[in-house]
């Protein structure tokens, strides 16, 4: 092993021994049946996800597979604690006296990130019109923070079971999640999109947490570097001034009926750490790629296996290697080992398998990052999986309609992850729900595609600031040089492609998530491509307005230069 790796490992191990054990989390809830009468009892599922320091809070593959035993908090803050009512307890609808524990079961761990993830879901029966605040608060310690107090934490969630005035139903709270920690380079401004989903397709806004119940003794802005901002669309902008520091991001995601609404129907905490790493000789992050583009939504059915493949690509040469693909998921996802390609040392892969249960009907959010031995992470990858009890459902915001065919011209741009975004649809009269972009190129194997990528370029190691500097031709490295010997396994979606002129796309008005297109299938990419572009404007993912192709759709997108953002 490389000497640099030994130093990195020793540093991380030392942090683990000295660190305190809490790293953030989230609390969300949903009614089991949202259509109830005015005086009925509502069964509400409360889901708590917390992130801890591994191995202080241990987790193993066997614990994940068996969902037993629960994580061991013996002698540590949180041991035996309950999710308590904090405010408006007289209108808790029966929650007081029936509080649920906070100790969950292991769903993920990463030795590379020193992370253990626990989750538990409990069903409580409450009366309609219950309105109260629940809180997980202790006097225990965070991972040592650079700003704000590391002593004590608090996360709180607003539960409101009043019948909605717009549809006569009980509301479902948003789901927010983020891997903790997210690593960023020192003195380089970064943007981090916090993934937020709303099953009711409501307007979701983010704000910084405030007050004792929401963030205890480490509340923004004093817990974050000067100039850090959080937009209502859940985009965090942050610059880490000192390498080696950890900062706490404490935020609330809230859902509203309309853009004009000022009172949230629920409020969900999301707390995570940001770690600042020292400048490195190579500034290029690893790439993390999968069968679906980050931000996409997938329909799934209870009892039907979902299989996903992840590929991490090291673009920094022989002194770097991928040491993990860390995930933040839910019960019970089984992951394979992260395996290096036998033909290309820069490429690593992992497979995940999940069979949804009846308890998981509704929205699930999966996030992942690839990490290398210099503590550099890929951009966070997140998708939504929407689970149906007996069929594959449409994702929130998607609508099914009649099939209508028309032709239009699409102008596209392509980013470093191989995702193409629609900039303009020249036929403005077409209300597009779903697009299919057909090509005649068979992608059963991709070795031939990688070796013909003459125009697809990436920054090379000698670029000092790929975020802001202009690049010359000498500052670029061909991806084909990196991947020329790689035989991609079936069902692994990578980003290579030739770049012929793009033919006009065929636009088809079809349901966004029809069952044949979303049922998990390990052979989904072994045929000629029929790719979808999903409209996610004002839907379940942070009110986003970007429409994205699956990364394979760039097969007919001309690309000549890429500037890393």
C-alpha positions as CSV (number, residue, x, y, z in Angstrom):
1,X,0.0,0.0,0.0
2,X,1.1,3.5,-0.7
3,X,2.8,5.5,2.1
4,X,0.3,8.3,1.7
5,X,-2.5,5.9,2.4
6,X,-0.9,4.8,5.6
7,X,-0.7,8.4,6.8
8,X,-4.3,9.0,5.8
9,X,-5.5,5.9,7.7
10,X,-3.5,6.8,10.8
11,X,-5.1,10.3,10.8
12,X,-8.6,9.0,10.4
13,X,-8.1,6.3,13.0
14,X,-6.9,8.9,15.5
15,X,-9.9,11.1,14.9
16,X,-12.2,8.1,15.5
17,X,-10.7,7.3,18.9
18,X,-10.9,10.9,20.1
19,X,-14.2,11.8,18.5
20,X,-17.6,11.9,20.1
21,X,-20.3,9.8,18.7
22,X,-23.1,11.8,17.1
23,X,-23.0,13.1,13.5
24,X,-26.6,14.2,12.7
25,X,-29.8,12.8,11.3
26,X,-33.4,13.5,10.5
27,X,-37.0,12.7,11.8
28,X,-39.9,12.4,9.4
29,X,-43.5,11.0,9.6
30,X,-46.4,10.0,7.4
31,X,-50.0,8.8,7.9
32,X,-50.6,5.1,7.0
33,X,-53.9,6.2,5.6
34,X,-54.3,9.9,4.7
35,X,-58.0,9.7,4.0
36,X,-59.8,9.7,7.4
37,X,-63.0,11.1,8.9
38,X,-63.0,14.2,11.1
39,X,-63.1,12.3,14.4
40,X,-61.0,9.3,13.5
41,X,-57.8,7.9,14.8
42,X,-54.8,8.2,12.5
43,X,-52.0,5.6,12.4
44,X,-48.8,7.6,11.9
45,X,-45.4,6.1,11.0
46,X,-42.5,8.1,12.6
47,X,-39.1,7.4,11.0
48,X,-35.9,8.4,12.8
49,X,-32.5,8.2,11.0
50,X,-29.4,9.0,12.9
51,X,-25.7,9.0,12.0
52,X,-23.0,8.0,14.5
53,X,-19.3,7.6,14.6
54,X,-18.0,4.1,13.6
55,X,-16.7,2.0,15.4
56,X,-17.7,3.8,18.6
57,X,-21.2,2.8,17.5
58,X,-20.6,-0.5,15.8
59,X,-22.3,-1.9,12.7
60,X,-21.6,-4.9,10.6
61,X,-23.0,-6.5,7.4
62,X,-24.5,-9.2,9.5
63,X,-26.4,-6.7,11.7
64,X,-27.7,-5.0,8.5
65,X,-28.9,-8.2,6.9
66,X,-30.6,-9.5,10.1
67,X,-31.8,-6.1,11.3
68,X,-30.8,-7.3,14.7
69,X,-29.5,-6.5,17.3
70,X,-30.2,-2.7,17.5
71,X,-27.1,-0.4,17.7
72,X,-25.4,-0.4,21.1
73,X,-25.5,3.0,22.9
74,X,-24.6,1.6,26.3
75,X,-22.8,4.2,28.4
76,X,-23.3,6.9,25.7
77,X,-25.7,9.8,25.3
78,X,-29.0,8.6,23.8
79,X,-29.0,5.3,25.5
80,X,-32.6,4.5,26.5
81,X,-33.8,7.9,25.3
82,X,-37.3,8.4,23.9
83,X,-38.5,10.8,21.2
84,X,-40.2,13.2,23.5
85,X,-43.0,15.7,23.1
86,X,-41.4,19.2,23.4
87,X,-44.2,21.7,22.7
88,X,-48.0,21.7,22.3
89,X,-48.1,18.4,24.3
90,X,-51.7,19.0,25.3
91,X,-52.7,18.6,21.7
92,X,-50.5,15.6,21.0
93,X,-53.5,13.4,20.2
94,X,-52.3,10.7,22.6
95,X,-48.6,10.7,21.9
96,X,-47.7,11.6,25.5
97,X,-47.4,8.4,27.4
98,X,-46.7,6.4,24.2
99,X,-43.4,8.0,23.1
100,X,-41.2,5.9,20.8
101,X,-37.5,4.9,21.5
102,X,-34.7,6.6,19.5
103,X,-32.4,3.5,19.3
104,X,-32.5,2.1,15.8
105,X,-31.1,-0.7,13.7
106,X,-28.1,-0.5,11.6
107,X,-28.7,0.2,7.9
108,X,-25.3,1.4,6.6
109,X,-21.7,1.8,7.8
110,X,-18.4,3.0,6.2
111,X,-15.0,2.4,7.8
112,X,-13.6,5.0,5.4
113,X,-15.9,7.8,6.6
114,X,-16.1,6.4,10.2
115,X,-19.9,6.3,9.9
116,X,-22.7,4.1,11.2
117,X,-26.3,4.8,10.2
118,X,-29.3,3.7,12.2
119,X,-33.0,3.9,11.4
120,X,-36.2,2.8,13.1
121,X,-39.9,3.3,12.1
122,X,-42.7,3.1,14.7
123,X,-46.5,3.4,14.2
124,X,-48.4,5.4,16.7
125,X,-52.2,5.9,16.8
126,X,-53.1,9.5,17.2
127,X,-56.3,11.5,16.9
128,X,-57.1,13.7,14.0
129,X,-56.1,17.4,14.6
130,X,-53.1,16.4,16.8
131,X,-50.5,19.2,16.6
132,X,-47.3,19.0,18.5
133,X,-43.5,19.0,18.3
134,X,-41.3,15.9,19.0
135,X,-37.6,16.2,19.9
136,X,-34.5,14.1,20.3
137,X,-32.2,16.1,22.6
138,X,-29.3,15.1,24.9
139,X,-26.4,16.7,26.6
140,X,-24.0,14.4,24.7
141,X,-21.2,15.5,22.3
142,X,-21.0,15.9,18.6
143,X,-17.9,15.2,16.6
144,X,-15.6,18.0,17.6
145,X,-16.9,21.1,15.9
146,X,-14.8,24.1,14.8
147,X,-17.6,26.6,15.6
148,X,-20.5,26.4,18.0
149,X,-20.7,24.1,21.0
150,X,-19.9,20.5,20.5
151,X,-21.9,19.7,23.7
152,X,-25.5,18.8,23.3
153,X,-27.7,18.2,20.3
154,X,-31.4,18.6,19.5
155,X,-33.5,17.6,16.5
156,X,-37.2,18.4,16.4
157,X,-40.1,17.7,14.0
158,X,-43.5,19.3,13.8
159,X,-46.4,16.8,13.5
160,X,-49.7,18.3,12.3
161,X,-52.7,16.0,11.7
162,X,-55.2,18.6,10.8
163,X,-57.1,17.9,7.7
164,X,-55.7,19.8,4.7
165,X,-58.0,22.5,3.4
166,X,-57.0,21.9,-0.3
167,X,-57.8,18.2,-0.6
168,X,-59.4,17.0,2.7
169,X,-56.5,14.6,3.4
170,X,-53.9,14.3,6.2
171,X,-50.6,15.7,5.2
172,X,-47.4,13.7,4.7
173,X,-44.1,15.4,5.9
174,X,-41.2,15.8,3.5
175,X,-38.2,13.4,3.6
176,X,-34.8,15.1,3.8
177,X,-31.4,13.3,4.0
178,X,-27.7,13.9,3.5
179,X,-24.6,11.8,4.1
180,X,-22.6,13.0,7.1
181,X,-19.9,14.0,6.6
182,X,-19.6,15.8,3.2
183,X,-16.0,16.7,2.5
184,X,-15.0,19.9,0.7
185,X,-11.6,21.4,-0.3
186,X,-10.1,24.2,1.8
187,X,-10.8,27.7,0.6
188,X,-12.9,26.7,-2.4
189,X,-16.5,27.7,-2.4
190,X,-18.8,24.7,-2.7
191,X,-22.5,24.2,-3.2
192,X,-24.3,21.2,-1.7
193,X,-27.8,20.3,-2.7
194,X,-29.8,18.9,0.3
195,X,-32.0,16.2,-1.2
196,X,-35.7,16.8,-0.1
197,X,-38.7,14.8,-1.3
198,X,-42.4,15.5,-0.7
199,X,-44.9,12.6,-1.4
200,X,-47.8,15.1,-1.7
201,X,-45.9,17.1,-4.3
202,X,-46.1,20.2,-2.1
203,X,-43.9,23.2,-2.1
204,X,-40.8,22.5,0.0
205,X,-38.6,25.2,1.4
206,X,-35.5,24.9,3.5
207,X,-34.2,27.3,6.2
208,X,-31.5,27.2,8.9
209,X,-32.6,25.7,12.2
210,X,-33.0,28.1,15.1
211,X,-33.7,27.9,18.8
212,X,-33.0,25.3,21.5
213,X,-35.3,22.6,20.2
214,X,-34.0,22.7,16.6
215,X,-30.3,22.9,17.1
216,X,-29.4,23.2,20.9
217,X,-26.0,24.9,21.3
218,X,-24.7,24.8,17.7
219,X,-27.2,26.8,15.6
220,X,-26.4,28.6,12.3
221,X,-25.1,31.1,11.5
222,X,-22.5,30.8,14.3
223,X,-21.9,27.1,13.7
224,X,-20.8,27.8,10.1
225,X,-18.1,29.8,8.4
226,X,-18.8,33.4,7.6
227,X,-20.7,33.8,4.3
228,X,-22.4,30.4,4.4
229,X,-26.0,30.5,3.0
230,X,-28.9,28.2,2.6
231,X,-31.5,28.9,-0.1
232,X,-35.2,28.1,0.2
233,X,-34.6,25.5,-2.6
234,X,-32.2,23.7,-0.1
235,X,-28.9,24.7,-1.7
236,X,-26.1,25.2,0.8
237,X,-23.2,27.4,-0.3
238,X,-20.1,27.1,2.0
239,X,-16.4,27.8,2.0
240,X,-14.2,26.0,4.5
241,X,-11.4,28.3,5.7
242,X,-9.4,25.8,7.7
243,X,-8.4,22.2,6.7
244,X,-9.2,19.6,9.2
245,X,-12.3,21.4,10.6
246,X,-15.8,20.0,11.0
247,X,-18.8,22.3,10.7
248,X,-22.5,21.5,11.6
249,X,-25.2,22.2,9.1
250,X,-28.6,22.3,11.0
251,X,-31.6,22.9,8.7
252,X,-35.4,22.4,8.6
253,X,-37.3,21.3,5.5
254,X,-40.9,22.5,5.5
255,X,-43.9,21.9,3.2
256,X,-46.4,24.5,2.1
257,X,-49.7,24.2,0.1
258,X,-48.8,27.0,-2.3
259,X,-46.0,29.4,-3.1
260,X,-47.9,32.1,-1.3
261,X,-48.3,30.0,1.9
262,X,-46.4,31.2,5.0
263,X,-47.4,28.6,7.6
264,X,-45.8,25.2,7.1
265,X,-47.8,22.0,7.4
266,X,-44.8,20.2,8.9
267,X,-41.2,20.8,9.7
268,X,-38.5,18.1,9.3
269,X,-34.9,18.4,10.7
270,X,-31.8,17.6,8.6
271,X,-28.5,17.8,10.3
272,X,-25.1,16.8,8.9
273,X,-21.4,17.6,9.1
274,X,-19.1,19.2,6.6
275,X,-15.4,18.3,6.7
276,X,-12.7,20.5,5.2
277,X,-9.7,18.6,3.6
278,X,-6.3,20.1,2.8
279,X,-5.3,21.1,-0.8
280,X,-4.2,18.1,-2.9
281,X,-2.0,17.9,-6.0
282,X,-4.9,16.7,-8.0
283,X,-8.1,18.7,-7.6
284,X,-10.4,16.4,-9.5
285,X,-13.1,14.6,-7.5
286,X,-13.9,10.9,-8.1
287,X,-16.9,10.3,-10.3
288,X,-19.8,8.2,-9.0
289,X,-22.1,6.8,-11.6
290,X,-25.1,4.4,-11.5
291,X,-28.0,3.0,-13.6
292,X,-29.9,6.2,-13.0
293,X,-28.9,9.9,-13.0
294,X,-28.7,11.6,-9.6
295,X,-32.0,13.3,-8.9
296,X,-34.1,10.8,-10.7
297,X,-37.2,9.0,-9.3
298,X,-37.8,5.2,-9.6
299,X,-41.0,3.4,-9.1
300,X,-40.8,0.0,-7.2
301,X,-43.2,-2.6,-5.9
302,X,-43.3,-4.4,-2.6
303,X,-41.7,-7.8,-2.8
304,X,-40.0,-7.1,-6.2
305,X,-36.2,-6.9,-6.1
306,X,-34.5,-3.7,-7.0
307,X,-30.9,-4.0,-8.2
308,X,-28.6,-1.0,-8.7
309,X,-25.0,-0.9,-9.9
310,X,-22.5,1.8,-8.9
311,X,-19.2,2.6,-10.6
312,X,-16.6,4.9,-9.0
313,X,-13.8,6.4,-11.3
314,X,-10.5,7.7,-9.9
315,X,-9.3,10.5,-12.2
316,X,-6.1,11.4,-10.2
317,X,-3.6,8.8,-11.2
318,X,-1.8,6.0,-9.3
319,X,-1.4,7.9,-6.0
320,X,-5.1,7.7,-5.5
321,X,-7.5,4.9,-5.1
322,X,-11.2,4.5,-4.2
323,X,-11.6,3.2,-0.7
324,X,-15.3,3.1,-0.4
325,X,-18.7,3.8,-1.9
326,X,-20.6,5.0,1.2
327,X,-24.4,5.0,1.3
328,X,-27.2,6.5,3.4
329,X,-30.2,4.2,2.8
330,X,-32.9,2.3,4.6
331,X,-33.6,-1.3,5.6
332,X,-32.6,-3.8,4.2
333,X,-30.2,-3.0,1.4
334,X,-27.5,-5.6,0.8
335,X,-24.3,-4.3,-0.7
336,X,-21.5,-6.2,-2.4
337,X,-17.9,-5.4,-1.7
338,X,-16.4,-2.5,-3.6
339,X,-14.3,-4.3,-6.3
340,X,-11.5,-2.9,-8.4
341,X,-11.6,-3.6,-12.1
342,X,-9.1,-6.3,-13.1
343,X,-8.4,-4.4,-16.4
344,X,-8.3,-0.8,-15.2
345,X,-7.0,0.2,-11.7
346,X,-8.9,3.5,-11.9
347,X,-12.4,1.9,-11.8
348,X,-14.3,0.3,-8.9
349,X,-17.8,-1.1,-8.7
350,X,-20.4,-2.2,-6.3
351,X,-23.9,-3.8,-6.5
352,X,-26.9,-3.1,-4.2
353,X,-30.0,-5.3,-3.9
354,X,-33.2,-4.3,-2.1
355,X,-36.6,-5.9,-1.7
356,X,-39.1,-3.3,-0.5
357,X,-41.4,-4.3,2.4
358,X,-45.0,-3.2,3.0
359,X,-43.7,-0.9,5.8
360,X,-41.8,1.0,3.1
361,X,-44.7,1.9,0.9
362,X,-44.2,5.6,-0.1
363,X,-41.0,7.6,-0.6
364,X,-37.5,6.4,0.1
365,X,-34.3,8.5,-0.6
366,X,-31.0,6.8,-1.3
367,X,-27.7,8.7,-1.2
368,X,-24.1,7.7,-1.9
369,X,-20.6,9.1,-2.2
370,X,-17.3,7.6,-3.5
371,X,-14.3,8.4,-1.2
372,X,-10.7,8.2,-2.1
373,X,-7.6,7.8,0.1
374,X,-7.0,11.6,0.2
375,X,-10.4,12.1,1.9
376,X,-11.8,13.5,-1.4
377,X,-15.4,12.6,-2.1
378,X,-17.4,12.5,-5.3
379,X,-20.4,14.7,-5.5
380,X,-23.3,13.3,-3.5
381,X,-25.5,11.0,-5.6
382,X,-29.2,10.7,-4.5
383,X,-32.3,9.2,-6.0
384,X,-35.9,8.8,-4.9
385,X,-37.6,5.4,-4.9
386,X,-41.4,5.5,-4.7
387,X,-42.8,2.2,-3.5
388,X,-46.3,0.8,-4.3
389,X,-48.0,-2.0,-2.4
390,X,-49.2,-4.1,-5.4
391,X,-48.0,-2.2,-8.5
392,X,-45.3,0.2,-9.6
393,X,-46.6,3.7,-8.9
394,X,-46.0,7.0,-10.6
395,X,-43.5,9.2,-8.7
396,X,-44.8,12.4,-7.0
397,X,-45.6,15.0,-9.6
398,X,-45.8,12.6,-12.5
399,X,-49.0,12.3,-14.5
400,X,-50.2,9.6,-16.8
401,X,-51.9,10.8,-20.0
402,X,-52.7,9.8,-23.6
403,X,-49.8,9.0,-25.9
404,X,-49.2,11.7,-28.5
405,X,-46.2,11.8,-30.8
406,X,-44.7,15.0,-32.2
407,X,-41.2,16.1,-33.3
408,X,-39.2,19.0,-32.0
409,X,-35.6,20.2,-31.7
410,X,-33.7,20.1,-28.4
411,X,-30.6,22.1,-27.6
412,X,-28.4,20.5,-24.9
413,X,-25.4,21.0,-22.8
414,X,-23.4,18.2,-21.1
415,X,-21.6,18.3,-17.7
416,X,-18.7,16.4,-16.3
417,X,-21.0,13.6,-15.0
418,X,-22.2,12.9,-18.5
419,X,-25.7,14.3,-17.8
420,X,-27.4,16.4,-20.5
421,X,-29.7,19.1,-19.5
422,X,-32.4,20.5,-21.8
423,X,-31.8,24.2,-22.3
424,X,-34.6,25.0,-24.8
425,X,-37.5,23.2,-26.4
426,X,-38.2,25.0,-29.7
427,X,-41.7,23.8,-29.9
428,X,-43.2,25.7,-26.9
429,X,-46.7,24.4,-27.5
430,X,-45.8,20.8,-26.4
431,X,-46.4,20.1,-22.7
432,X,-43.8,17.3,-22.2
433,X,-44.2,14.8,-19.4
434,X,-41.8,12.3,-20.7
435,X,-39.4,12.1,-23.6
436,X,-37.9,9.1,-25.3
437,X,-34.6,9.6,-27.2
438,X,-33.9,6.7,-29.5
439,X,-30.5,5.7,-30.9
440,X,-29.4,2.8,-33.0
441,X,-26.2,2.2,-31.0
442,X,-26.1,-1.0,-29.0
443,X,-24.5,-0.6,-25.6
444,X,-24.1,-4.2,-24.7
445,X,-20.4,-3.6,-24.2
446,X,-18.8,-0.1,-23.9
447,X,-15.2,-0.7,-24.5
448,X,-15.6,0.5,-28.1
449,X,-17.3,3.6,-26.9
450,X,-14.6,4.5,-24.4
451,X,-11.8,4.2,-27.0
452,X,-13.6,6.5,-29.5
453,X,-14.2,9.4,-27.2
454,X,-11.9,11.8,-29.0
455,X,-13.8,14.9,-28.0
456,X,-14.8,14.2,-24.4
457,X,-12.2,15.8,-22.1
458,X,-11.5,16.3,-18.4
459,X,-9.2,18.6,-16.6
460,X,-5.7,17.2,-16.0
461,X,-3.7,17.2,-12.8
462,X,-1.9,20.4,-13.5
463,X,-5.0,22.5,-13.4
464,X,-4.7,24.6,-10.2
465,X,-8.4,25.7,-9.9
466,X,-10.8,23.8,-12.1
467,X,-13.7,25.6,-10.5
468,X,-12.8,29.1,-11.6
469,X,-9.8,29.1,-14.0
470,X,-10.1,29.1,-17.7
471,X,-8.5,26.0,-19.3
472,X,-6.4,25.6,-22.3
473,X,-6.2,22.5,-24.4
474,X,-3.1,21.4,-22.6
475,X,-5.1,21.3,-19.3
476,X,-7.3,18.5,-20.5
477,X,-7.0,14.7,-20.4
478,X,-9.0,12.4,-22.7
479,X,-11.4,10.1,-20.8
480,X,-10.6,7.5,-23.5
481,X,-7.0,7.4,-22.1
482,X,-8.3,6.5,-18.7
483,X,-10.9,3.9,-19.7
484,X,-9.4,2.5,-22.9
485,X,-8.8,-1.0,-21.4
486,X,-12.0,-1.2,-19.4
487,X,-14.7,-3.7,-20.2
488,X,-17.8,-2.4,-18.6
489,X,-20.0,-5.1,-17.0
490,X,-23.5,-5.4,-18.2
491,X,-26.0,-3.1,-16.5
492,X,-23.3,-0.6,-15.4
493,X,-24.1,2.9,-16.8
494,X,-20.9,4.7,-17.5
495,X,-20.4,8.0,-19.3
496,X,-18.4,7.3,-22.4
497,X,-19.8,7.9,-25.8
498,X,-18.8,9.0,-29.3
499,X,-20.1,12.4,-30.3
500,X,-21.8,12.4,-33.7
501,X,-24.2,15.2,-34.6
502,X,-27.4,14.9,-32.6
503,X,-30.5,13.9,-34.5
504,X,-33.8,15.6,-33.5
505,X,-35.3,13.8,-30.5
506,X,-38.6,12.0,-30.8
507,X,-40.9,13.4,-28.2
508,X,-43.7,11.1,-26.9
509,X,-46.4,11.9,-24.4
510,X,-46.4,8.9,-22.2
511,X,-46.7,8.1,-18.5
512,X,-43.5,9.1,-16.7
513,X,-43.2,5.8,-14.8
514,X,-44.8,3.0,-16.7
515,X,-44.2,-0.5,-15.1
516,X,-42.2,-1.9,-18.0
517,X,-39.7,0.9,-17.8
518,X,-39.1,0.9,-14.1
519,X,-39.4,-2.7,-12.8
520,X,-35.8,-3.6,-11.6
521,X,-34.0,-5.6,-14.3
522,X,-30.4,-6.4,-14.3
523,X,-30.4,-6.5,-18.1
524,X,-31.9,-3.0,-18.5
525,X,-28.9,-1.6,-20.4
526,X,-28.2,-4.6,-22.7
527,X,-30.4,-3.5,-25.5
528,X,-30.6,-0.5,-27.8
529,X,-31.4,2.5,-25.8
530,X,-34.9,3.9,-25.2
531,X,-34.1,6.7,-22.7
532,X,-36.4,9.0,-20.8
533,X,-36.1,12.7,-19.9
534,X,-38.1,13.4,-16.8
535,X,-39.6,16.8,-16.1
536,X,-39.0,17.5,-12.4
537,X,-40.2,21.1,-12.4
538,X,-41.9,21.8,-9.1
539,X,-42.1,18.2,-8.1
540,X,-40.8,16.0,-5.3
541,X,-37.1,16.9,-5.6
542,X,-36.6,20.4,-4.1
543,X,-38.8,22.3,-6.7
544,X,-36.1,21.7,-9.2
545,X,-36.6,23.1,-12.7
546,X,-33.8,21.1,-14.5
547,X,-34.8,18.4,-16.9
548,X,-32.2,15.7,-17.2
549,X,-31.3,12.9,-19.6
550,X,-30.2,9.6,-18.3
551,X,-26.4,9.8,-18.7
552,X,-26.4,7.2,-21.5
553,X,-28.5,9.6,-23.6
554,X,-25.4,11.6,-24.5
555,X,-24.7,9.0,-27.1
556,X,-25.8,11.6,-29.7
557,X,-24.8,14.8,-27.9
558,X,-21.8,16.6,-29.4
559,X,-19.3,17.4,-26.6
560,X,-15.9,19.1,-27.2
561,X,-14.8,20.8,-23.9
562,X,-15.8,20.5,-20.3
563,X,-15.1,22.9,-17.6
564,X,-15.5,21.4,-14.1
565,X,-17.9,23.4,-12.0
